[in-house]
Amino acid sequence: MFVYNLGIRVYQVLAYLLSLYSPKAQKFVRGRDKSNYLDIPPKPDGQKRVWLHASSLGEFEQGRPVIEKLKQDFPSLSVVLTFFSPSGFEVRKGYALADHVLYLPMDTKANATMFLDKLEPDLALIVKYEFWLHHLDACFQRSIPVVFFSVRFRPGQLYFGLARNFYKKYFSQINHFFVQDSVSSDLLNRMGLASHSLIGDTRFDRVIEISQSSNQLTVVERFLAGKKAIIFGSAWDSDFEKLKPMDRFLDGSVKLIVAPHSIERGSVLRIQSYFASSVLYSEAGEANDISSFPVLVIDNMGMLSSLYRYGNYAFVGGAFRGALHNLLEAAVYGIPVFFGSHPSNQKFMEAAGLVAAGGGFAISGGTEMLELMGQMDKDTSQYTQAARASGSFVHNGAGASDKILKYLTTLVS
């Protein structure tokens, strides 16, 4: 615990130093000002309050189906949402189903005591593995049930290595773990813990919900003008370096829609430099004939999940730098999905699952991707099989949220 507390203090100091010149770190520090927590009103008599914590935006999307189902069944339930990262807080600080959206205070004993005394939750829901020990202790001392879901453990993690006995004291007091795979179940069993269920990943439920309510994008439709499309989603410079020269993906019958990971002006201009001709989404409305451009570059946030519906193929970025983005967002639309081949992909269960199903393809670079697409274009049955496998993989993985809700109902009724 001494080492843990020291680590928290060092992290605080580093965050403060970074905040002197980094806008993101500045938000991280300022968002944790104690005055921000004083605005939480007392819990009304007779009302129950759920606290959901997600590290960042991706974890929130995993937790969102559970919160929405809870609010549907218990409309009067008060919900407090916390984030660790500014990337989650800044995007979802206006989330309609949460009464309050906050940064999680830094994990010191004093902060955790202050936060839980103010919050008074009846239930704590934590997505994946945000094991902030002082906040967990504060929940245990107040007999607040703690449930983790969409958890995926790996043998090399600290919890099962040198610090195994230390973390076992905390894990044994958690009411339930809902885990994604059998490896996670086995690791908890070896620790002597029985309070866990293998149910899969709530992200499957979330991407299905998104696909069913995806927006019609008239600018995109004008740009495509009936032609085929390849969607490059959440793409980094490392992806473009591996795939270039980019114009070889264009043969007149297919267009590219590129959604970069970063939409900062410099990044967007650099993305455009990979192509001989392109148009920005922000400028497409003013273009006389956007269908004459071969490439559309998306320079805003929040559109990607709807963009994939227009794709015949998708490339999901991040893997070439060891940080693969959400494959399920693309696969749910029933299209072949490509992504970079990298050893770190073993951390992403959906990557292996999608490849095994026949709908996903881990590639070494642009040449391999073009060859595979060429084969599927020539053999339409091969394309149909890959597309069907992609969509089926997502829909077959649905249902985790309902299983979690069934358990939580006993805690909030």
C-alpha positions in Angstrom: 0.0 0.0 0.0 2.9 2.3 0.6 4.1 1.7 -2.9 0.6 2.2 -4.3 0.1 5.6 -2.4 3.6 6.7 -3.5 2.6 6.0 -7.1 -0.6 8.0 -6.8 1.4 11.0 -5.4 3.9 10.8 -8.2 1.2 10.7 -10.7 -0.4 13.8 -9.2 2.9 15.7 -9.4 3.5 14.7 -13.0 0.0 15.6 -14.0 0.4 19.0 -12.5 3.7 19.6 -14.2 2.3 18.5 -17.6 -0.7 20.8 -17.1 1.6 23.8 -17.3 1.8 23.3 -21.1 -0.6 20.5 -22.0 -4.3 21.4 -22.4 -5.4 17.8 -21.9 -3.4 17.5 -18.6 -4.8 20.9 -17.6 -8.3 19.6 -17.9 -7.3 16.5 -16.0 -6.0 18.6 -13.0 -8.7 21.4 -13.0 -11.5 18.8 -13.3 -10.4 17.4 -10.0 -10.7 20.6 -8.0 -12.6 19.7 -4.8 -15.1 22.5 -5.4 -16.5 20.5 -8.4 -17.7 17.8 -6.0 -19.5 20.1 -3.6 -22.2 20.7 -6.1 -23.6 17.2 -5.8 -26.9 17.6 -3.9 -27.9 15.2 -1.2 -29.7 12.1 -2.3 -33.4 12.6 -2.0 -35.2 10.5 0.6 -36.4 7.2 -0.9 -34.4 7.6 -4.1 -31.6 5.2 -5.0 -28.4 6.3 -6.6 -26.0 4.3 -8.9 -22.4 5.4 -9.5 -20.9 4.2 -12.8 -17.2 4.7 -13.3 -15.5 4.4 -16.7 -11.8 5.2 -17.4 -12.5 6.8 -20.8 -14.9 7.1 -23.7 -14.4 3.5 -24.9 -15.2 2.1 -21.4 -18.2 4.4 -21.2 -19.6 2.9 -24.4 -19.3 -0.5 -22.8 -21.2 0.7 -19.7 -23.8 2.7 -21.6 -26.2 -0.2 -22.5 -26.3 -1.3 -18.8 -27.2 2.3 -17.6 -29.8 2.7 -20.3 -31.5 -0.6 -19.4 -31.4 0.3 -15.7 -33.0 3.7 -16.3 -35.6 2.1 -18.5 -36.6 -0.3 -15.8 -36.1 2.2 -12.9 -36.8 5.7 -14.2 -36.4 7.4 -10.8 -32.9 6.0 -10.3 -30.2 8.7 -9.8 -27.1 8.1 -11.9 -23.7 9.7 -11.3 -21.1 9.1 -14.0 -17.3 9.5 -13.4 -14.4 9.4 -15.8 -10.6 9.2 -15.2 -9.7 10.6 -18.5 -10.5 14.0 -20.1 -11.2 12.2 -23.4 -14.2 10.6 -21.8 -15.4 13.5 -19.7 -15.2 16.1 -22.5 -17.3 14.1 -24.9 -19.9 12.8 -22.4 -20.2 15.6 -19.8 -23.7 16.3 -21.2 -24.9 12.7 -21.1 -28.7 13.0 -20.7 -29.2 9.9 -18.4 -26.7 11.0 -15.8 -27.7 13.5 -13.1 -24.0 14.4 -12.6 -20.9 13.8 -14.7 -17.6 14.2 -12.9 -13.9 13.3 -12.9 -13.0 10.6 -10.4 -11.0 12.3 -7.6 -7.4 11.1 -7.4 -7.3 7.9 -5.4 -6.2 9.0 -1.9 -8.0 8.0 1.3 -9.1 11.5 2.0 -10.5 12.0 -1.5 -12.3 8.7 -1.5 -13.9 9.4 1.9 -15.0 12.9 0.8 -16.4 11.6 -2.5 -18.4 8.7 -1.1 -19.7 10.7 1.8 -21.0 13.2 -0.6 -22.2 10.8 -3.2 -24.0 8.2 -1.0 -24.4 5.6 -3.8 -26.5 2.5 -3.3 -24.5 0.6 -5.9 -21.1 1.1 -7.6 -20.7 -0.2 -11.2 -17.1 -0.1 -12.6 -16.3 -0.9 -16.2 -13.3 -3.3 -16.9 -10.5 -3.0 -14.4 -10.3 0.4 -12.7 -9.1 -0.8 -9.4 -8.8 2.4 -7.4 -8.2 0.9 -4.0 -9.1 3.7 -1.7 -12.4 4.2 -3.5 -13.1 0.5 -3.2 -12.2 0.5 0.5 -14.6 3.4 1.0 -17.4 1.4 -0.7 -16.6 -1.7 1.4 -16.7 0.3 4.7 -20.1 1.6 3.8 -21.4 -1.8 2.6 -22.0 -0.4 -0.9 -22.3 -3.3 -3.4 -19.5 -3.2 -6.1 -19.9 -4.8 -9.5 -17.3 -5.0 -12.2 -18.4 -5.8 -15.8 -16.9 -6.2 -19.3 -13.8 -7.4 -17.4 -11.0 -9.2 -19.3 -8.0 -10.3 -17.4 -4.7 -11.6 -18.7 -2.2 -13.9 -17.0 0.6 -11.3 -17.1 -1.3 -8.6 -15.2 0.0 -7.4 -11.8 -3.1 -8.7 -10.0 -2.1 -12.3 -10.7 1.7 -11.9 -10.3 3.8 -10.5 -7.5 0.8 -8.5 -6.0 -1.6 -11.4 -6.2 -2.1 -11.7 -2.4 -2.4 -8.0 -2.0 -5.2 -7.7 -4.7 -6.9 -10.8 -3.5 -8.0 -8.9 -0.3 -9.8 -6.4 -2.5 -11.1 -8.8 -5.1 -12.7 -11.0 -2.5 -14.9 -8.1 -1.3 -16.2 -7.3 -4.7 -19.8 -8.5 -5.1 -19.5 -9.8 -8.6 -17.3 -9.8 -11.7 -18.9 -10.2 -15.1 -16.1 -11.3 -17.4 -15.6 -11.5 -21.1 -13.8 -14.8 -21.6 -12.9 -18.1 -20.1 -9.2 -17.0 -19.4 -10.6 -14.3 -17.0 -12.8 -16.9 -15.3 -9.9 -19.3 -14.9 -7.7 -16.6 -13.3 -10.4 -15.7 -10.8 -11.0 -19.4 -10.0 -7.2 -19.8 -9.4 -7.4 -16.9 -7.0 -10.2 -18.8 -5.1 -12.9 -16.4 -6.1 -16.4 -17.8 -7.1 -18.4 -14.6 -7.5 -18.0 -14.2 -11.3 -19.9 -15.0 -14.5 -18.7 -15.5 -18.0 -21.2 -13.4 -20.2 -19.2 -11.7 -22.9 -18.7 -8.0 -23.8 -21.4 -5.3 -23.5 -19.8 -3.5 -26.5 -21.6 -6.0 -28.8 -25.0 -4.7 -27.5 -23.8 -1.1 -27.8 -22.7 -1.3 -31.5 -26.0 -3.1 -32.4 -27.9 -0.2 -30.8 -25.8 2.3 -32.7 -26.3 0.6 -36.0 -30.0 0.5 -35.5 -30.1 4.3 -35.0 -27.3 5.4 -37.2 -27.8 8.7 -38.9 -28.3 9.3 -42.6 -25.5 11.4 -43.9 -26.6 13.3 -47.0 -23.1 14.8 -47.6 -21.6 11.4 -47.7 -24.3 10.1 -50.1 -23.7 13.1 -52.4 -20.0 12.4 -52.3 -20.3 8.7 -53.1 -22.9 9.2 -55.8 -23.6 5.4 -55.9 -20.0 4.2 -56.0 -18.4 1.7 -53.7 -16.6 3.0 -50.5 -13.7 1.9 -48.3 -13.9 3.5 -44.9 -10.7 4.2 -43.0 -11.7 4.6 -39.4 -9.7 6.0 -36.5 -6.6 6.0 -38.7 -3.2 7.2 -37.5 -0.1 8.3 -39.4 1.4 4.8 -38.7 -1.6 3.3 -40.6 -1.1 5.6 -43.6 2.6 4.9 -43.7 1.9 1.1 -43.9 -0.8 1.5 -46.5 0.7 4.1 -48.8 0.8 5.1 -51.6 -2.8 5.7 -50.8 -4.0 6.6 -54.3 -3.5 2.9 -55.5 -6.8 2.1 -53.6 -8.6 4.3 -56.1 -9.6 2.9 -59.5 -12.5 5.1 -60.4 -15.2 2.7 -59.2 -14.3 3.1 -55.5 -14.0 6.0 -53.2 -12.3 6.5 -49.8 -13.8 8.0 -46.7 -11.1 8.7 -44.1 -11.9 9.4 -40.4 -8.5 10.3 -38.8 -7.9 9.5 -35.1 -7.0 13.1 -34.5 -8.8 16.0 -36.1 -6.4 18.7 -35.1 -5.7 21.0 -38.1 -2.1 19.8 -38.5 -3.1 16.1 -38.5 -5.9 16.6 -41.0 -3.6 18.5 -43.4 -1.0 15.7 -43.1 -3.7 13.1 -43.9 -4.7 15.1 -47.0 -1.1 15.1 -48.1 -1.2 11.3 -48.6 -3.7 11.8 -51.5 -3.5 13.6 -54.8 -7.0 15.0 -54.4 -9.4 15.1 -51.4 -12.1 17.3 -49.8 -12.8 18.0 -46.2 -16.2 17.2 -44.7 -16.4 20.7 -43.3 -15.9 22.1 -46.8 -18.0 19.6 -48.7 -21.2 21.5 -48.3 -19.8 24.4 -50.2 -18.3 22.3 -53.0 -20.2 22.5 -56.2 -19.8 18.9 -57.0 -18.3 16.9 -54.2 -18.9 13.7 -56.2 -16.0 14.6 -58.4 -13.5 14.1 -55.5 -12.1 10.6 -54.9 -11.5 11.1 -51.1 -13.5 12.6 -48.3 -11.7 13.4 -45.1 -13.8 13.7 -42.0 -12.6 16.6 -39.8 -15.1 16.3 -37.0 -15.9 13.8 -34.2 -18.8 11.6 -33.6 -19.6 10.4 -37.1 -17.6 7.2 -37.5 -20.2 4.8 -36.2 -22.6 6.1 -38.8 -20.0 6.3 -41.5 -19.4 2.5 -41.6 -22.9 1.9 -42.9 -21.8 3.3 -46.2 -18.7 1.1 -46.5 -18.2 -2.0 -48.7 -14.9 -2.5 -46.9 -13.5 -1.0 -43.7 -10.0 -0.6 -42.4 -9.9 0.1 -38.6 -6.8 1.9 -37.5 -4.4 1.8 -34.5 -3.1 -1.7 -34.6 0.2 -0.8 -36.3 1.1 1.3 -33.3 -0.2 -1.4 -30.8 -3.6 0.3 -30.0 -6.3 -1.3 -32.2 -9.5 0.7 -32.3 -13.1 -0.7 -32.1 -13.6 -3.4 -34.8 -17.2 -4.0 -33.8 -18.3 -0.6 -34.9 -17.5 -1.6 -38.5 -18.3 -5.3 -38.3 -21.9 -4.7 -37.1 -22.8 -3.5 -40.6 -21.8 -6.8 -42.2 -18.7 -5.8 -44.2 -15.2 -7.3 -44.4 -13.0 -5.5 -41.8 -9.2 -5.1 -42.2 -6.7 -4.0 -39.5 -3.0 -4.0 -39.0 -1.2 -7.1 -37.9 0.6 -6.6 -34.6 1.5 -8.8 -31.6 -0.6 -6.6 -29.3 -3.7 -7.7 -31.1 -3.8 -10.7 -28.8 -5.2 -8.3 -26.1 -8.3 -7.7 -28.3 -10.6 -10.7 -28.1 -12.8 -9.3 -30.9 -9.8 -9.3 -33.3 -9.1 -13.0 -33.0 -12.8 -13.8 -33.0 -13.5 -11.8 -36.1 -10.6 -13.4 -38.0 -11.7 -16.9 -36.8 -15.3 -16.2 -38.0 -14.0 -15.2 -41.5 -15.0 -11.6 -41.4 -11.8 -9.9 -40.2 -8.4 -9.7 -41.8 -5.1 -8.8 -40.1 -2.8 -7.4 -42.8 0.9 -6.4 -43.0 0.3 -3.5 -45.3 -1.6 -2.0 -48.3 -0.4 -4.6 -50.8 -2.0 -7.4 -48.8 -5.2 -5.5 -48.3 -5.5 -4.7 -52.0 -4.9 -8.3 -52.9 -7.6 -9.6 -50.5 -10.1 -7.0 -51.7 -9.3 -7.9 -55.3 -10.0 -11.6 -54.6 -13.4 -10.7 -53.1 -14.3 -8.3 -55.9 -13.7 -11.1 -58.4 -15.4 -13.8 -56.4 -18.6 -12.2 -55.1 -19.4 -15.4 -53.1 -16.2 -14.9 -51.2 -17.2 -11.3 -50.4 -20.7 -12.3 -49.3 -19.3 -15.0 -47.0 -16.9 -12.6 -45.4 -19.5 -9.9 -45.0 -22.1 -12.3 -43.5 -19.5 -13.7 -41.1 -18.6 -10.2 -39.9 -22.2 -9.2 -39.1 -23.0 -12.6 -37.6 -20.0 -12.4 -35.3 -21.3 -9.2 -33.7 -25.0 -10.3 -33.4 -24.0 -13.7 -32.0 -22.1 -11.9 -29.2 -25.1 -9.9 -28.0 -26.9 -10.3 -24.7 -24.4 -9.4 -22.0 -26.3 -6.3 -20.9 -29.5 -8.2 -20.2 -27.6 -10.8 -18.1 -26.0 -8.0 -16.0 -29.3 -6.2 -15.6 -30.9 -9.3 -14.2 -28.3 -9.4 -11.5 -28.4 -5.7 -10.8 -32.2 -5.6 -10.5 -31.9 -7.5 -7.2 -29.6 -4.7 -5.9 -31.6 -1.7 -6.8 -35.2 -2.9 -6.4 
